[in-house]
């Protein structure tokens, strides 16, 4: 006759416990993979929101040397506000517009005042436009080792033929603004203005633009000014 013996109760309980452990491990792996995918997706979206704004400001800085010896960064610029003369075009000496980029309440905005006039001495600017919001969900970046908070904008002069390691004090005076040869920009941006669904979804963006046409002189006694 065929053996009709089956599993004992203990064997069934052991099998159920092993199955539960296997299913639990699989569920945990799926949850980790899902969270990782969500975090990557949010960071990609944050990059898509913040990168065009960074490029916009850097492009303005790269188009800032409109006249030899003209200081593009203006008096009154701070760590939260950049006042800049800039203009792109084919004219030999284009008339620059005044751009103001500022951050407040987690929002970066841009205002523009259109320039007019035949000669630099006669340039004048109209009333600034209504502030245009470029991106929200912006925060303070942490850079360096150890990491420390840095303002949105930092301004540097040349010292001894190289860019100084210490930024100029702000707000910039007329004298210090005339020495700015490099502007560093850094900020964090979230996938949206609201808190991110995934921790660490915000990303840090940083870049810099040098406002020099010719290399700086290594003569420590010579003042290296922007747009020369």
Sine and cosine of phi, psi and omega as CSV:
sin_phi,cos_phi,sin_psi,cos_psi,sin_omega,cos_omega
0.00,0.00,0.47,-0.88,-0.01,-1.00
-0.96,0.28,0.63,-0.78,0.00,-1.00
-0.94,0.35,0.85,-0.52,-0.03,-1.00
-0.98,-0.19,0.22,0.98,0.02,-1.00
-0.94,0.35,0.58,-0.81,-0.01,-1.00
-0.84,-0.54,-0.34,-0.94,0.00,-1.00
-0.98,0.20,0.57,-0.82,0.09,-1.00
-0.98,0.18,0.26,-0.96,0.01,-1.00
-0.87,0.49,-0.62,0.79,0.00,-1.00
-0.91,0.42,-0.67,0.75,0.01,-1.00
-0.89,0.45,-0.65,0.76,0.03,-1.00
-0.90,0.44,-0.66,0.75,0.00,-1.00
-0.91,0.41,-0.66,0.75,0.03,-1.00
-0.90,0.45,-0.68,0.73,0.02,-1.00
-0.89,0.45,-0.64,0.77,0.03,-1.00
-0.91,0.42,-0.65,0.76,0.00,-1.00
-0.90,0.43,-0.66,0.75,0.03,-1.00
-0.90,0.45,-0.67,0.74,0.02,-1.00
-0.89,0.46,-0.66,0.75,0.01,-1.00
-0.90,0.44,-0.64,0.77,0.02,-1.00
-0.91,0.42,-0.66,0.75,0.00,-1.00
-0.91,0.42,-0.73,0.68,0.00,-1.00
-0.90,0.44,-0.59,0.81,0.03,-1.00
-0.91,0.42,-0.66,0.75,0.02,-1.00
-0.90,0.43,-0.66,0.75,0.01,-1.00
-0.90,0.43,-0.68,0.73,0.01,-1.00
-0.89,0.47,-0.66,0.75,0.02,-1.00
-0.90,0.44,-0.66,0.75,0.03,-1.00
-0.89,0.45,-0.64,0.77,0.02,-1.00
-0.91,0.42,-0.67,0.75,0.00,-1.00
-0.90,0.43,-0.69,0.73,0.02,-1.00
-0.89,0.46,-0.69,0.72,0.01,-1.00
-0.90,0.44,-0.62,0.78,0.01,-1.00
-0.92,0.40,-0.70,0.71,0.03,-1.00
-0.89,0.46,-0.65,0.76,0.02,-1.00
-0.89,0.45,-0.66,0.75,0.02,-1.00
-0.91,0.41,-0.65,0.76,0.03,-1.00
-0.90,0.44,-0.65,0.76,-0.01,-1.00
-0.91,0.42,-0.68,0.73,0.03,-1.00
-0.89,0.45,-0.68,0.74,-0.01,-1.00
-0.89,0.46,-0.67,0.74,-0.01,-1.00
-0.93,0.36,-0.61,0.79,0.03,-1.00
-0.92,0.39,-0.60,0.80,0.07,-1.00
-0.90,0.44,-0.67,0.74,0.00,-1.00
-0.92,0.39,-0.63,0.77,0.06,-1.00
-0.88,0.48,-0.65,0.76,0.04,-1.00
-0.90,0.44,-0.64,0.77,0.03,-1.00
-0.91,0.42,-0.48,0.87,0.02,-1.00
-0.98,0.18,-0.65,0.76,-0.12,-0.99
-1.00,0.00,-0.53,0.85,-0.09,-1.00
-0.88,0.48,-0.70,0.71,0.02,-1.00
-0.88,0.47,-0.53,0.85,0.02,-1.00
-0.94,0.35,-0.69,0.72,0.06,-1.00
-0.86,0.50,-0.72,0.69,-0.01,-1.00
-0.88,0.47,-0.63,0.78,0.00,-1.00
-0.87,0.49,-0.72,0.69,-0.03,-1.00
-0.94,0.33,-0.65,0.76,0.02,-1.00
-0.91,0.42,-0.64,0.77,0.04,-1.00
-0.89,0.46,-0.63,0.78,0.06,-1.00
-0.88,0.47,-0.66,0.75,0.02,-1.00
-0.92,0.40,-0.61,0.80,0.02,-1.00
-0.94,0.35,-0.30,0.95,0.03,-1.00
-0.96,-0.27,0.40,0.92,-0.13,-0.99
-1.00,0.01,-0.37,0.93,-0.04,-1.00
-1.00,0.07,0.99,0.16,-0.07,-1.00
-1.00,-0.03,-0.29,0.96,-0.01,-1.00
-0.52,-0.86,0.71,-0.70,-0.04,-1.00
-0.82,0.57,0.79,-0.62,0.06,-1.00
0.99,0.14,-0.07,1.00,0.02,-1.00
-0.98,0.17,0.82,-0.57,0.00,-1.00
-0.97,0.24,0.90,-0.43,-0.05,-1.00
-0.95,0.32,-0.65,0.76,-0.01,-1.00
-0.98,0.17,0.75,-0.66,-0.16,-0.99
-0.98,-0.21,0.36,-0.93,0.06,-1.00
-0.83,0.56,0.63,-0.78,0.01,-1.00
0.99,-0.12,-0.13,0.99,0.05,-1.00
-0.91,0.41,0.61,-0.79,-0.03,-1.00
-0.75,-0.66,-0.11,-0.99,0.05,-1.00
-0.94,0.35,-0.34,0.94,0.01,-1.00
-0.94,-0.34,-0.03,1.00,-0.04,-1.00
-0.55,-0.83,0.80,-0.59,0.06,-1.00
-0.93,-0.37,0.85,-0.52,0.06,-1.00
-0.96,-0.29,0.86,-0.50,-0.23,-0.97
-0.66,-0.75,0.68,-0.73,0.18,-0.98
-1.00,-0.08,0.81,-0.59,-0.07,-1.00
-0.39,-0.92,0.52,-0.86,0.07,-1.00
-0.25,-0.97,0.74,-0.67,0.10,-1.00
-0.96,-0.28,0.47,-0.88,-0.01,-1.00
0.38,-0.92,-0.06,-1.00,-0.06,-1.00
-0.99,-0.15,-0.09,1.00,-0.01,-1.00
-0.91,0.41,0.53,-0.85,0.01,-1.00
-0.89,0.46,-0.72,0.69,0.06,-1.00
-0.78,-0.62,0.99,0.11,-0.02,-1.00
-0.92,0.38,0.53,-0.85,0.05,-1.00
-0.99,0.15,0.88,-0.48,-0.10,-1.00
-0.98,0.22,0.43,-0.90,0.21,-0.98
-1.00,-0.10,0.36,-0.93,0.09,-1.00
-0.99,-0.16,0.87,-0.50,0.03,-1.00
-0.94,-0.34,0.68,-0.73,0.07,-1.00
-0.83,-0.56,0.89,-0.46,0.07,-1.00
-0.95,-0.32,0.78,-0.63,-0.02,-1.00
-0.60,-0.80,0.38,-0.92,0.04,-1.00
-0.83,-0.56,0.73,-0.68,0.05,-1.00
-0.38,-0.92,0.66,-0.75,0.01,-1.00
0.80,0.60,0.59,0.81,0.05,-1.00
0.97,0.25,0.27,0.96,-0.02,-1.00
-0.82,-0.57,0.72,-0.70,0.11,-0.99
-0.99,-0.15,0.79,-0.61,-0.02,-1.00
-0.83,-0.56,0.32,-0.95,0.03,-1.00
-0.75,-0.67,0.73,-0.69,0.17,-0.99
-0.84,-0.54,0.49,-0.87,-0.06,-1.00
-0.75,-0.66,0.72,-0.69,0.15,-0.99
-0.88,-0.47,0.87,-0.49,-0.08,-1.00
-0.97,0.26,0.75,-0.67,0.01,-1.00
-1.00,-0.02,0.44,-0.90,0.04,-1.00
-0.50,-0.87,0.39,-0.92,0.01,-1.00
0.74,-0.67,0.47,-0.88,-0.06,-1.00
-0.99,0.12,-0.65,0.76,-0.06,-1.00
-0.85,-0.53,0.45,-0.89,0.00,-1.00
-0.80,0.60,-0.59,0.81,-0.01,-1.00
-0.92,0.38,-0.36,0.93,-0.05,-1.00
-0.96,-0.30,0.14,0.99,0.00,-1.00
-0.90,0.44,0.61,-0.79,0.06,-1.00
-0.58,-0.81,0.37,-0.93,-0.07,-1.00
-0.79,-0.61,0.64,-0.77,0.02,-1.00
-0.98,0.22,-0.12,-0.99,0.00,-1.00
-0.92,0.39,0.61,-0.79,0.00,-1.00
-0.92,0.40,0.50,-0.87,0.02,-1.00
-0.95,0.31,0.19,-0.98,0.13,-0.99
-0.91,0.42,0.71,-0.70,-0.02,-1.00
-0.83,0.57,0.75,-0.66,0.04,-1.00
-0.97,-0.23,0.84,-0.55,0.03,-1.00
-0.96,0.27,0.81,-0.59,0.01,-1.00
-1.00,-0.09,-0.61,0.79,0.00,-1.00
-0.26,-0.97,0.51,-0.86,0.11,-0.99
-0.88,-0.48,-0.03,-1.00,-0.07,-1.00
0.95,0.32,0.48,0.88,-0.06,-1.00
-1.00,-0.09,0.64,-0.77,0.02,-1.00
-0.71,-0.70,-0.01,-1.00,-0.02,-1.00
-0.98,0.19,0.72,-0.69,0.01,-1.00
-0.99,0.10,0.47,-0.88,0.11,-0.99
-0.89,-0.46,0.87,-0.50,-0.03,-1.00
-0.78,-0.63,0.26,-0.97,0.08,-1.00
1.00,-0.03,0.03,-1.00,-0.01,-1.00
-0.68,-0.73,0.96,-0.29,0.04,1.00
-0.95,0.31,0.40,-0.92,-0.05,-1.00
-0.90,0.44,0.67,-0.74,0.01,-1.00
-0.62,-0.79,0.48,-0.87,0.02,-1.00
-0.90,0.43,0.67,-0.74,0.08,-1.00
-0.79,-0.62,0.53,-0.85,0.03,-1.00
-0.95,0.32,0.23,-0.97,0.01,-1.00
-0.86,0.51,-0.69,0.72,-0.02,-1.00
-0.86,-0.50,0.69,-0.73,0.13,-0.99
-0.74,-0.67,0.60,-0.80,-0.13,-0.99
-0.86,-0.52,0.69,-0.72,-0.08,-1.00
-0.76,-0.65,0.55,-0.84,0.10,-0.99
-0.94,-0.35,0.17,-0.98,0.11,-0.99
-1.00,0.07,0.63,-0.78,0.11,-0.99
-0.67,-0.75,0.88,-0.47,0.03,-1.00
0.88,0.47,0.60,0.80,0.06,-1.00
0.99,0.10,0.14,0.99,0.04,-1.00
-0.57,-0.82,0.31,-0.95,0.00,-1.00
-0.92,0.38,0.75,-0.66,-0.02,-1.00
-0.89,0.46,0.50,-0.87,0.01,-1.00
-0.99,0.12,-0.33,0.94,-0.01,-1.00
-0.96,-0.27,0.80,-0.60,0.00,-1.00
-0.93,0.36,0.39,-0.92,0.06,-1.00
-0.93,0.36,0.52,-0.86,0.03,-1.00
-0.93,0.36,0.56,-0.83,0.02,-1.00
-0.86,-0.51,0.42,-0.91,0.01,1.00
-0.92,0.38,0.54,-0.84,-0.02,-1.00
-0.92,0.39,0.69,-0.73,0.14,-0.99
-1.00,0.06,0.09,-1.00,0.04,-1.00
-0.87,0.49,-0.62,0.78,-0.03,-1.00
-0.95,0.31,-0.70,0.71,-0.03,-1.00
-0.95,0.30,-0.56,0.83,0.04,-1.00
-0.88,0.47,-0.57,0.82,-0.01,-1.00
-0.94,0.35,-0.22,0.98,-0.03,-1.00
-0.98,-0.20,-0.08,1.00,-0.10,-1.00
-0.93,0.36,0.90,-0.44,0.02,-1.00
-0.91,-0.41,-0.13,0.99,0.05,-1.00
-0.51,-0.86,0.66,-0.75,0.06,-1.00
-0.86,-0.52,0.81,-0.58,0.07,-1.00
-0.97,-0.23,0.68,-0.74,0.01,-1.00
-0.83,-0.56,0.71,-0.70,0.02,-1.00
-0.47,-0.89,0.68,-0.73,0.07,-1.00
-0.30,-0.96,0.31,-0.95,0.15,-0.99
-0.97,-0.23,0.48,-0.88,0.03,-1.00
-0.64,-0.77,0.68,-0.74,0.00,-1.00
-0.99,-0.11,0.24,-0.97,0.04,-1.00
-0.88,0.47,-0.40,0.92,0.03,-1.00
-0.42,-0.91,0.08,-1.00,0.01,-1.00
-0.93,0.36,-0.43,0.90,0.02,-1.00
-0.99,0.13,0.17,-0.98,0.02,-1.00
-0.89,0.46,0.64,-0.77,-0.04,-1.00
-0.94,0.33,0.56,-0.83,0.03,-1.00
-0.93,0.38,-0.52,0.86,-0.01,-1.00
-0.94,-0.35,0.69,-0.72,0.07,-1.00
-0.90,0.44,0.47,-0.88,0.01,-1.00
0.89,0.46,0.42,0.91,0.02,-1.00
-0.99,0.17,-0.42,0.91,0.03,-1.00
-0.93,0.37,0.54,-0.84,0.02,-1.00
-0.87,-0.49,0.37,-0.93,0.04,-1.00
-0.96,-0.29,0.78,-0.63,0.06,-1.00
-0.91,-0.42,0.69,-0.73,0.05,-1.00
-0.55,-0.83,0.58,-0.81,0.02,-1.00
-0.32,-0.95,0.16,-0.99,0.01,-1.00
-0.53,-0.85,0.39,-0.92,0.05,-1.00
-0.71,-0.70,0.74,-0.68,0.03,-1.00
-0.99,-0.15,0.76,-0.64,-0.08,-1.00
-0.98,-0.18,0.84,0.54,0.03,-1.00
-0.74,-0.67,0.65,-0.76,0.08,-1.00
-1.00,-0.07,-0.61,0.79,0.03,-1.00
-0.93,-0.38,0.42,-0.91,0.04,-1.00
-0.88,0.48,0.49,-0.87,0.01,-1.00
-0.94,0.34,0.52,-0.86,0.07,-1.00
-0.97,0.23,0.62,-0.79,0.03,-1.00
-0.99,0.10,-0.04,1.00,0.05,-1.00
-0.95,0.30,0.92,-0.39,-0.07,-1.00
-0.91,0.42,-0.33,0.94,-0.01,-1.00
-0.99,0.10,-0.24,0.97,-0.03,-1.00
-1.00,-0.04,0.74,-0.68,0.02,-1.00
-0.99,0.15,0.85,-0.53,0.01,-1.00
-0.99,-0.12,0.95,-0.31,-0.07,-1.00
-0.98,-0.18,0.28,-0.96,0.02,-1.00
-0.95,0.30,0.38,-0.92,0.10,-0.99
0.83,0.55,0.69,0.72,0.03,-1.00
-0.87,-0.49,0.00,0.00,0.00,0.00
